[in-house]
């Protein structure tokens, strides 16, 4: 089962003294994008940030530290600068809260051949075979009817509940010659119990009651966004503890780094620029949603910071954006020792050797010389030399929130990340020695020291 994690002031102290342990705690408390945002909010609140609800008027003064949450899955947090954003601009760090997984369908109950199962749909480009024979649980959000109102709450079963069992080799002898071929419709349906077990809505209602949310009845469970996750806790591994093994490293490593850097940046005196962090949901499926990078969260948020700062200024947003820069932080592909031919010669990021700058001539990454130079200079001030990644020219290149955010708000952007292996696996692999340096570079960027 997931281990308990530090939160609030304890998390801040842990992040400063042992960033790797704090990262593991953050991941274990964040089985879904909604939980990642809730954990981030807890840390921001402990550092003095207050909520700025989207439906309310924002009246802002120098040094104000606020945050806004959109649909539980995305977060925009900021500290106002000492001067108007029109004169000081923005320093923004962006990342994403979602990860590939298996998500429950609306009518998920399935019974077959004496078993009770739950119908799922792959979310994002998951490595499907890595979800087989795992101890899986469920977490997400549930919308309840309470008297004449609706309420949405988070839920985390926090224990082994499901399993997608492999088919024995005896029944698929062709596996050795033809390899594993999975049909996501028929081969990935998790087993939840025997046929006599409770239906999903009964299970959800029971779990919410157990979590102290009152006398929740089955008929009051109106809808849900539930997803599976591996209950094995995040861990440090390797001969000398070189590696971090965990689910959702892509991209909770970056979310953790961004939030930690923002809360660690000295609040007073405020720098002239306004510092901000935006964590989006739905990056893994293209970002085209109300709370994705192609939505309005960042664009509207930045506009409100300009107009809400002591009355705003003429043409303030355009002036602010012209003085701004965005660091888009997602994970980067480390060179795989068994598949080095898949990597571009001369561009072989290695786990444990620090941050990676990512470039693509076709703008799958938004990096350009100006922004790469800025990030390189920041690394240099900390005694770091950034690594570099480009895709092999005969392979497609993945993308990030960077190009989408850059296009939406018109801000120069650099795409960076920490090197990792097993990207999009149910359980991924990164470097313990890379956790602290990324936090330090982002803190320097946000602090403006």
Backbone torsions as a table, in degrees:
resi	resn	phi	psi	omega
1	UNK	NA	152.7	179.7
2	UNK	-59.8	143.1	179.1
3	UNK	-82.1	152.9	175.7
4	UNK	-66.0	146.8	-176.8
5	UNK	-123.9	154.1	175.5
6	UNK	-70.1	148.4	174.6
7	UNK	-144.8	169.9	179.3
8	UNK	63.8	-145.3	-178.9
9	UNK	-57.4	-34.4	178.8
10	UNK	-61.8	-38.8	178.7
11	UNK	-65.6	-38.5	-180.0
12	UNK	-63.2	-42.6	178.5
13	UNK	-66.4	-41.1	180.0
14	UNK	-64.8	-40.1	-179.4
15	UNK	-62.1	-36.0	-179.7
16	UNK	-75.2	-36.4	-174.9
17	UNK	-89.1	-33.8	-177.4
18	UNK	-148.7	84.1	-175.9
19	UNK	-62.9	-29.2	-179.7
20	UNK	-68.6	-48.0	178.1
21	UNK	-60.6	-38.1	179.5
22	UNK	-67.3	-37.7	176.0
23	UNK	-61.8	-46.2	179.5
24	UNK	-58.6	-41.7	178.9
25	UNK	-63.7	-43.0	-179.9
26	UNK	-61.0	-44.3	-179.7
27	UNK	-64.2	-45.0	-177.3
28	UNK	-65.4	-25.4	177.8
29	UNK	-88.9	2.2	-172.8
30	UNK	-128.4	65.5	-179.5
31	UNK	-72.2	-15.0	179.4
32	UNK	-139.0	165.5	175.2
33	UNK	-56.9	-35.5	-179.0
34	UNK	-66.1	-40.3	178.5
35	UNK	-71.8	-33.8	176.9
36	UNK	-63.3	-41.6	177.3
37	UNK	-66.9	-42.3	179.0
38	UNK	-61.4	-41.6	178.0
39	UNK	-66.2	-39.9	178.0
40	UNK	-64.0	-41.9	178.3
41	UNK	-61.9	-41.1	177.9
42	UNK	-57.8	-41.9	-179.5
43	UNK	-71.3	-40.1	177.9
44	UNK	-64.3	-43.4	179.7
45	UNK	-61.3	-39.1	178.8
46	UNK	-65.2	-25.0	179.1
47	UNK	-91.7	5.3	175.4
48	UNK	99.7	7.4	176.9
49	UNK	-80.9	141.3	178.4
50	UNK	-117.2	151.9	-178.3
51	UNK	-68.7	142.1	172.6
52	UNK	-122.3	87.2	-176.4
53	UNK	-56.9	140.2	-177.8
54	UNK	-61.5	-31.4	-175.3
55	UNK	-81.4	-3.5	-177.9
56	UNK	-106.2	160.8	177.1
57	UNK	-73.7	133.4	177.5
58	UNK	-98.6	119.5	172.5
59	UNK	-117.6	113.5	-165.8
60	UNK	-120.8	146.5	179.2
61	UNK	-128.2	164.2	179.0
62	UNK	-52.7	134.3	177.2
63	UNK	85.2	-9.2	-179.9
64	UNK	-57.8	134.9	179.9
65	UNK	-117.4	113.8	-174.0
66	UNK	-136.9	168.1	174.3
67	UNK	-149.1	154.7	175.9
68	UNK	-133.6	138.5	178.6
69	UNK	-112.4	133.8	176.6
70	UNK	-114.5	118.3	174.7
71	UNK	53.5	35.3	176.8
72	UNK	65.5	-16.8	-171.9
73	UNK	-106.1	-11.2	-178.7
74	UNK	-131.7	154.5	-171.4
75	UNK	-142.2	138.1	173.3
76	UNK	-129.3	116.6	-178.5
77	UNK	-124.0	149.3	-175.0
78	UNK	-157.2	157.3	166.0
79	UNK	-125.1	124.0	179.9
80	UNK	-66.0	143.6	177.9
81	UNK	-77.4	179.7	-178.7
82	UNK	-74.1	-21.5	177.9
83	UNK	-125.2	171.1	179.1
84	UNK	-56.8	143.2	174.7
85	UNK	-56.0	-28.6	178.5
86	UNK	-60.9	-29.7	179.7
87	UNK	-101.1	-25.8	-176.2
88	UNK	-105.0	-20.7	-178.5
89	UNK	74.5	-170.2	-178.5
90	UNK	-126.5	141.7	163.6
91	UNK	-111.5	115.1	-171.0
92	UNK	-120.4	137.3	170.6
93	UNK	-115.5	129.4	179.6
94	UNK	-121.2	147.4	176.8
95	UNK	-154.2	-175.8	177.9
96	UNK	-133.7	148.2	-172.4
97	UNK	-94.3	-14.2	-172.8
98	UNK	-96.0	158.8	178.5
99	UNK	-142.0	152.5	177.0
100	UNK	-61.3	140.9	178.4
101	UNK	-165.4	-167.0	176.0
102	UNK	-111.5	123.5	-175.3
103	UNK	-114.8	143.6	-176.2
104	UNK	-71.2	141.6	173.3
105	UNK	-78.3	159.5	-174.7
106	UNK	-57.8	-42.4	176.2
107	UNK	-109.1	82.3	-165.7
108	UNK	-86.7	-16.9	-173.9
109	UNK	-67.0	126.8	178.6
110	UNK	-135.5	135.9	170.8
111	UNK	-123.6	136.4	-178.6
112	UNK	-155.0	124.9	171.1
113	UNK	53.6	40.1	176.2
114	UNK	90.1	0.4	-178.7
115	UNK	-113.3	151.1	169.4
116	UNK	-101.7	127.7	-177.5
117	UNK	-129.1	169.6	178.1
118	UNK	-126.5	124.9	-179.2
119	UNK	-72.5	133.3	-177.9
120	UNK	-128.6	163.1	176.4
121	UNK	-130.9	129.5	177.5
122	UNK	-61.6	136.1	176.3
123	UNK	-109.8	120.7	-179.1
124	UNK	74.1	-174.2	-176.3
125	UNK	-89.2	67.6	-179.1
126	UNK	-73.7	144.1	167.8
127	UNK	-76.3	95.1	-166.8
128	UNK	-61.5	-37.3	-175.9
129	UNK	-64.4	-21.5	-178.6
130	UNK	-75.3	-9.5	178.8
131	UNK	-90.5	-3.2	178.9
132	UNK	-77.8	144.1	175.5
133	UNK	55.8	39.3	174.6
134	UNK	-110.1	149.7	172.8
135	UNK	-83.0	105.0	-173.3
136	UNK	-106.1	147.7	171.7
137	UNK	-122.8	-176.3	178.7
138	UNK	-124.0	142.6	173.7
139	UNK	-153.7	163.9	178.6
140	UNK	154.2	-142.3	-179.7
141	UNK	-134.2	153.7	-176.1
142	UNK	-134.0	134.9	175.0
143	UNK	-100.0	124.3	-175.4
144	UNK	-113.4	150.5	169.3
145	UNK	-92.8	124.2	176.8
146	UNK	-127.5	104.8	-175.3
147	UNK	56.2	-116.2	-178.0
148	UNK	-100.9	10.4	-176.2
149	UNK	-123.9	169.4	174.1
150	UNK	-113.9	145.1	179.9
151	UNK	-137.4	134.6	176.3
152	UNK	-109.2	129.2	-176.7
153	UNK	-128.7	156.9	175.3
154	UNK	-88.9	148.8	177.1
155	UNK	-140.5	143.1	176.3
156	UNK	-144.0	111.8	-179.2
157	UNK	-67.0	-29.8	168.9
158	UNK	62.7	21.3	-179.8
159	UNK	-152.3	158.6	176.8
160	UNK	-58.8	125.5	-174.0
161	UNK	-133.6	-30.7	-173.0
162	UNK	-133.6	162.3	175.0
163	UNK	-157.0	138.4	171.1
164	UNK	-104.2	99.7	-173.6
165	UNK	-78.1	139.4	172.2
166	UNK	-65.5	156.6	170.8
167	UNK	-88.1	131.8	-177.4
168	UNK	-57.0	146.0	-179.8
169	UNK	-58.7	-28.9	-178.9
170	UNK	-63.7	-23.8	-177.4
171	UNK	-102.5	1.9	176.3
172	UNK	-148.3	67.3	-178.0
173	UNK	-59.8	-24.7	-178.7
174	UNK	-71.4	-9.0	-177.8
175	UNK	-56.1	-41.0	-175.8
176	UNK	-67.8	-30.1	-177.7
177	UNK	-96.6	-31.0	-174.3
178	UNK	-108.2	-12.4	-178.4
179	UNK	80.7	169.2	-177.7
180	UNK	-79.9	129.2	176.7
181	UNK	-125.3	116.3	-175.9
182	UNK	-108.8	132.0	170.1
183	UNK	-94.8	114.4	-174.7
184	UNK	-63.5	-20.6	179.0
185	UNK	-77.7	-39.8	-171.4
186	UNK	-109.3	-25.7	-172.8
187	UNK	-99.2	-9.0	-174.5
188	UNK	-111.5	17.8	-178.6
189	UNK	-79.8	112.3	-176.2
190	UNK	-68.1	148.3	173.0
191	UNK	-90.1	125.6	-178.6
192	UNK	-105.4	-20.6	-178.4
193	UNK	169.3	-168.6	174.2
194	UNK	-85.2	163.8	-168.2
195	UNK	-58.1	-26.9	-176.5
196	UNK	-79.1	-4.8	-176.5
197	UNK	-69.0	168.5	-177.3
198	UNK	-69.2	154.2	174.1
199	UNK	-75.0	166.8	-172.6
200	UNK	-59.7	-45.6	-177.0
201	UNK	-64.1	-35.6	174.2
202	UNK	-64.1	-41.5	-179.6
203	UNK	-64.0	-43.4	179.8
204	UNK	-65.1	-47.8	-179.9
205	UNK	-59.2	-42.6	178.7
206	UNK	-62.8	-42.1	-179.3
207	UNK	-66.7	-39.3	177.9
208	UNK	-65.5	-37.5	175.7
209	UNK	-63.9	-40.9	180.0
210	UNK	-65.5	-27.4	179.0
211	UNK	-88.4	10.4	172.5
212	UNK	80.9	26.3	-177.9
213	UNK	-98.1	22.1	174.7
214	UNK	93.1	-170.5	-176.8
215	UNK	-85.6	76.4	-176.5
216	UNK	-79.8	123.3	178.2
217	UNK	-96.7	152.5	-179.5
218	UNK	-53.6	-44.1	-175.1
219	UNK	-69.7	-12.8	178.0
220	UNK	-92.2	-2.3	172.7
221	UNK	-84.5	99.7	-171.9
222	UNK	-87.8	-37.1	-176.6
223	UNK	-163.1	164.9	-179.1
224	UNK	-155.1	155.2	165.5
225	UNK	-121.2	94.8	-176.0
226	UNK	-116.2	143.9	-178.3
227	UNK	-140.9	156.5	-180.0
228	UNK	-88.0	155.2	172.7
229	UNK	-154.1	154.2	179.7
230	UNK	-79.3	126.3	-175.6
231	UNK	-80.7	-7.0	178.6
232	UNK	-62.8	125.0	-176.2
233	UNK	-65.9	155.7	172.7
234	UNK	-61.0	147.6	-173.7
235	UNK	-148.6	157.2	170.7
236	UNK	-96.7	139.6	-174.6
237	UNK	-141.8	178.1	177.4
238	UNK	104.2	162.6	-177.3
239	UNK	-57.5	-39.4	179.6
240	UNK	-118.7	24.4	-178.2
241	UNK	70.4	33.8	-174.4
242	UNK	-74.7	-22.3	-166.8
243	UNK	-117.2	155.3	169.1
244	UNK	-113.8	125.6	175.4
245	UNK	-113.2	125.5	-178.0
246	UNK	-167.5	161.7	167.7
247	UNK	-77.7	155.0	168.3
248	UNK	63.5	22.1	173.7
249	UNK	-55.7	-38.8	170.5
250	UNK	-90.2	94.3	20.4
251	UNK	-138.8	32.8	-179.4
252	UNK	-69.8	-23.6	173.9
253	UNK	-57.8	-43.3	-178.3
254	UNK	-73.2	-39.5	176.3
255	UNK	-60.7	-44.9	178.8
256	UNK	-61.3	-43.8	-179.9
257	UNK	-62.9	-42.2	-178.5
258	UNK	-65.4	-48.3	-178.9
259	UNK	-66.5	-41.1	179.0
260	UNK	-63.7	-41.5	179.0
261	UNK	-64.8	-40.2	-179.2
262	UNK	-66.9	-44.3	-179.1
263	UNK	-72.0	-24.8	-179.0
264	UNK	-84.9	-20.1	179.6
265	UNK	-65.4	129.5	-174.9
266	UNK	-55.4	121.7	-175.2
267	UNK	-72.9	-24.8	-175.8
268	UNK	-141.1	133.7	-2.7
269	UNK	-75.5	149.7	179.4
270	UNK	-69.5	143.8	175.0
271	UNK	-69.3	168.6	178.2
272	UNK	-64.5	-33.9	-179.8
273	UNK	-84.7	160.9	174.3
274	UNK	-92.0	128.0	-179.7
275	UNK	-96.8	142.4	-175.6
276	UNK	-148.8	152.6	173.5
277	UNK	-130.4	132.5	175.2
278	UNK	-125.1	127.4	178.6
279	UNK	-118.4	114.9	-175.0
280	UNK	-100.4	149.0	165.7
281	UNK	-90.4	167.9	168.9
282	UNK	69.7	17.6	175.3
283	UNK	-64.0	-37.6	-174.7
284	UNK	-69.0	-10.7	179.4
285	UNK	-122.8	21.5	171.6
286	UNK	107.4	-6.8	173.4
287	UNK	70.7	6.8	-177.6
288	UNK	-90.1	81.4	178.6
289	UNK	-157.8	172.5	-178.4
290	UNK	-63.6	-28.8	-179.8
291	UNK	-112.5	11.9	176.9
292	UNK	-89.4	175.0	-178.1
293	UNK	-65.2	-22.3	177.7
294	UNK	-87.4	3.0	175.7
295	UNK	-89.7	-160.6	-171.0
296	UNK	-104.3	2.1	-171.7
297	UNK	-55.9	-51.7	-176.9
298	UNK	-74.0	-46.0	-176.9
299	UNK	-60.5	-48.4	179.2
300	UNK	-67.9	-37.6	179.7
301	UNK	-60.8	-46.8	-179.7
302	UNK	-65.0	-38.9	178.0
303	UNK	-61.8	-40.7	-179.2
304	UNK	-69.7	-30.1	176.4
305	UNK	-66.8	-36.0	178.8
306	UNK	-71.3	-50.3	-175.8
307	UNK	-74.1	-26.8	-178.3
308	UNK	-85.9	-6.8	-178.3
309	UNK	-84.9	100.5	175.1
310	UNK	44.9	46.0	174.1
311	UNK	95.1	-11.8	178.3
312	UNK	75.6	174.6	-178.1
313	UNK	-140.5	155.1	179.2
314	UNK	-59.3	135.9	178.9
315	UNK	53.5	30.6	-171.9
316	UNK	-64.3	-40.3	-175.7
317	UNK	-66.2	-47.8	-179.8
318	UNK	-60.3	-40.0	178.9
319	UNK	-65.9	-40.7	-179.6
320	UNK	-64.9	-45.5	-177.2
321	UNK	-65.2	-31.5	178.2
322	UNK	-67.7	-15.7	179.7
323	UNK	-108.5	18.1	-168.6
324	UNK	-116.0	166.4	175.3
325	UNK	-152.1	146.5	-179.3
326	UNK	-120.9	131.3	171.0
327	UNK	-104.8	110.8	177.6
328	UNK	-91.2	118.0	-173.1
329	UNK	-112.8	112.1	174.3
330	UNK	-134.8	169.7	-178.3
331	UNK	-76.5	157.0	-177.2
332	UNK	-121.3	151.3	-179.9
333	UNK	-76.6	116.1	168.5
334	UNK	-76.8	153.1	176.6
335	UNK	-63.2	132.9	-179.9
336	UNK	-91.5	122.1	-175.4
337	UNK	-62.5	-22.6	-179.7
338	UNK	-94.7	-8.7	-177.8
339	UNK	-139.2	43.5	-176.3
340	UNK	-61.3	-23.8	179.9
341	UNK	-68.5	-13.3	178.0
342	UNK	-82.6	-5.0	-174.8
343	UNK	-110.0	147.8	179.6
344	UNK	-65.2	127.1	177.2
345	UNK	-56.4	138.3	-179.8
346	UNK	83.2	-6.8	-179.8
347	UNK	-129.0	73.1	-175.0
348	UNK	-119.1	78.3	176.7
349	UNK	-58.2	141.0	-178.6
350	UNK	-119.9	136.5	175.8
351	UNK	-57.4	135.0	176.7
352	UNK	94.1	-2.8	-177.7
353	UNK	-110.6	18.7	168.6
354	UNK	97.5	-177.8	-173.6
355	UNK	-59.6	153.0	-178.5
356	UNK	-119.0	133.2	170.1
357	UNK	-94.2	130.4	-175.0
358	UNK	-110.8	132.4	-178.6
359	UNK	-133.0	150.1	175.8
360	UNK	-152.4	124.7	-176.0
361	UNK	-61.7	-25.6	-178.4
362	UNK	-95.3	15.7	172.2
363	UNK	68.7	25.9	166.1
364	UNK	-67.9	-25.6	166.9
365	UNK	-117.6	149.2	-172.9
366	UNK	-93.7	2.6	-177.4
367	UNK	-61.2	139.4	170.9
368	UNK	-138.7	176.8	-172.5
369	UNK	-57.4	-43.7	-177.9
370	UNK	-59.4	-48.4	-175.7
371	UNK	-77.0	-34.6	174.5
372	UNK	-62.3	-39.5	178.0
373	UNK	-64.0	-40.2	177.4
374	UNK	-60.7	-47.6	-177.9
375	UNK	-67.4	-38.4	177.4
376	UNK	-61.6	-40.9	178.8
377	UNK	-65.0	-40.3	176.8
378	UNK	-61.4	-45.5	177.5
379	UNK	-60.1	-42.6	-178.6
380	UNK	-60.5	-34.6	178.4
381	UNK	-65.9	-19.5	177.9
382	UNK	-103.4	8.5	-179.5
383	UNK	75.9	22.6	-178.7
384	UNK	-108.8	147.4	172.5
385	UNK	-115.8	112.6	-176.5
386	UNK	-64.8	148.9	171.8
387	UNK	-87.9	170.1	-176.0
388	UNK	-133.5	142.1	177.5
389	UNK	-131.8	131.9	163.3
390	UNK	-135.3	153.4	-179.5
391	UNK	-75.6	148.6	168.6
392	UNK	-54.7	134.8	-170.6
393	UNK	-65.1	-19.6	178.1
394	UNK	-99.8	14.9	175.8
395	UNK	-122.2	148.2	175.1
396	UNK	-67.8	156.6	-179.2
397	UNK	-111.9	129.7	172.9
398	UNK	-68.0	168.6	-179.4
399	UNK	-129.9	-177.0	-174.3
400	UNK	-142.9	-172.7	173.0
401	UNK	-73.8	-13.4	-173.2
402	UNK	-57.7	-59.9	-179.2
403	UNK	-61.7	-36.7	-179.0
404	UNK	-66.5	-47.6	179.7
405	UNK	-64.9	-40.6	179.3
406	UNK	-60.3	-41.3	-180.0
407	UNK	-70.3	-37.6	-177.2
408	UNK	-67.5	-39.2	-173.6
409	UNK	-114.6	-8.9	176.2
410	UNK	70.4	42.7	-177.9
411	UNK	-116.8	133.5	174.2
412	UNK	-54.7	137.6	-169.9
413	UNK	-136.6	144.9	171.2
414	UNK	-121.7	133.7	175.8
415	UNK	-98.1	122.9	-178.5
416	UNK	-136.1	171.8	176.4
417	UNK	-177.0	170.7	174.7
418	UNK	-93.6	141.6	-176.6
419	UNK	-70.8	144.9	-179.3
420	UNK	-152.9	164.6	171.2
421	UNK	-119.8	167.2	178.8
422	UNK	61.8	31.3	-179.6
423	UNK	-58.3	133.4	180.0
424	UNK	75.3	9.6	170.8
425	UNK	-77.9	161.3	173.9
426	UNK	-58.9	-30.4	177.7
427	UNK	-138.2	125.0	-169.6
428	UNK	-112.1	179.2	-171.1
429	UNK	-141.2	127.7	178.2
430	UNK	-141.3	-171.0	-173.5
431	UNK	-108.2	131.3	176.5
432	UNK	-62.5	-37.4	-177.1
433	UNK	-74.2	-8.1	-179.4
434	UNK	-93.3	-11.8	-174.8
435	UNK	-67.6	-54.1	-177.4
436	UNK	-62.5	-45.8	-178.5
437	UNK	-59.6	-39.9	178.8
438	UNK	-64.9	-42.5	176.7
439	UNK	-58.8	-43.9	-176.8
440	UNK	-64.2	-41.6	179.6
441	UNK	-66.1	-43.4	180.0
442	UNK	-67.7	-36.1	177.0
443	UNK	-63.7	-42.4	178.1
444	UNK	-62.5	-41.7	178.2
445	UNK	-62.5	-43.5	-178.4
446	UNK	-77.7	-27.8	-178.4
447	UNK	-79.7	-33.9	-177.5
448	UNK	68.7	26.7	-178.8
449	UNK	-64.5	NA	NA
